[in-house]
Amino acid sequence: MNATWIVSANSSRARFFSQPHASDPLEEVEDMSNTAVRLTTQETEADKIGPTSATKSSHNTGGATPNKQYQPATTPTQRAQEEFARSIADYLLQAHRDGRFDKLELVVSPQFLGVLRPLLDPSLEQAVALEINKDYTHVSGQELLDQIRAHTAKH
């Protein structure tokens, strides 16, 4: 199949469109959502967050407490974004292996594109024909297509 797939995504939603021929309208294939990024830390973490959270514990031995400026390597939101990006990358890889598309266009919000890009399988790199770092997850298929055409006309 010579179809082009267009992925419009941000950290909380990914929409997958198929376009069999350049003159055809977009057909929505899949709509994924990531509700975890909308949850608060209290809803995702069972423990108190913070480097000195145990100091009010009755089990505190009075040892040294960590620096209050400490930040964990990844926050729950970052972890949720990465898991969502991984699920998008896995879905795209399987669809490409199944021969559902030959060409891929990514229209992804700037921050999320930085999370998604390194997770894409190397075999998908040659399929990526276009990258636009904009968030168009809220627009219709036709409006998305118009935005892509406007972008390609400029470049």
N, C-alpha and C positions, 0 to 999 in steps of 0.2 A: 504494500500500500504506500502511496506517496503522500499521505496525509501530513499536515502540519498540526502539531499540538501547541496550544498557547496556555501557559500557566500564569494565572494572576494570583499573587499571594502576598500575605503579610504574616505576622507572627500568630494571628488568630484564625485565619481563613485562607483556604487555597481552592481556587476554581480551575478546573481543567476543561479546555475547549478543544474541539477538533474541527479542522477545516480541510475537507478532502481535496479541494482545488482552490486556487487563489481567488476565484470569483465567487465561491460559495460563502454563505453566511456561517457564522460560528455556531456549533452545536455543543451545548454543555454536556460533558461526559461524566464529570464527578465534582462534588462540592464537599470538601473536608473542612471540619472546624476543630479548633484547639481551644476548648473551654478552660484548660488548665492555666493559661496565661492571664485569664481574667479573675482568677481566684486570689484572695489575699494570702499573705504568708501564714496567717493564723489558720486558714482553711487547708493549707497544703502541708504544714509542718506540725508534728505532734509535740516537739520539744520547744522550750523557750529559745528564741533566737538571741544571740549576743554572746560575746566572749566572756562576760562575767555573769552569765545567767545562773550559774551554780553557786555563786557567792552568797546568795540568800538561803541556800539549802541548809538544813540542819546537819548535813554530812560534811560541810565545809571544814577542811583541816587547817585553814589559815595559810595555805601555801601561796605562792606567787600567782597573781592573776594576770591574764594576758593583757596586752596593750588594748586600750579602748578603741583605737583606730583600726583594729583588725577587721578585715573584710574576707569572707570566705571566697574560695576560688570561683565558685559558681553559685549564683542565687537560685532559688526555686523557679523563678521566672525564666532565667537563662536556660536552666535544665529543661523546662517545658518547651521552650522555643527549639532547642536542639533536638528533642525527641520528635517534635512535630516536623521539623525539617527532615529528619531521618525517615519518617514515614512517607513524606512527599518524594524523597529521593528513591526510596524502595519501590513506591508505586510507579514512578516514571521508568525505573529500570525494568520492572516486570512488563510494563506496557510496551516498552521498546523491544524487549526480547520476544514478545508475542507478535511483533510486527504491526502494532496499532498505529505507529507513526514513524516517519523518517526524519522529519525536521522538528526542532523544538525551539519555541520562543518563550523566554522568561520575562515576565513583567512583574517584578517583585519589589516591595518596599526596600529602600536602601539598607537599613539595618538588617532586615531578614535575609536579603540577598547575600550578605556577608556570612550569615550562618549556613545558608543552603548550599552555596557554591562549592565549598570544600567537601560536602557530603555526597555530591553527585558522583556516580560511578565514572571512571575514566572513559568507558565506552560511550557515555552520553555526551562527552565533550565535543566530539565531532558532529553530533546531531544539533547542538545549540547554534542556531543561525542568528539569533538576536537576543540581546539583554537590554531591558529598560528598567532603570531603578526608580520606579514610580509605583504608588499604591492605587490600583484601579479595581480593587476587589468589590467595590460598591456599585460599579456601573454595569449596564447590560452588555451582552455580547457584541451588539452592533456598535455601542459607544467605545468599547474596548478596541474593536477593529479600527474604528475611526482614529483613535489615539495612536495606535501602532502605525497606521498609514501616515499620519501627520508627522510622527517621529522619523520614519524612514525617508519621508520627502525632504526633511531638513538635512539629513546626513547622506 
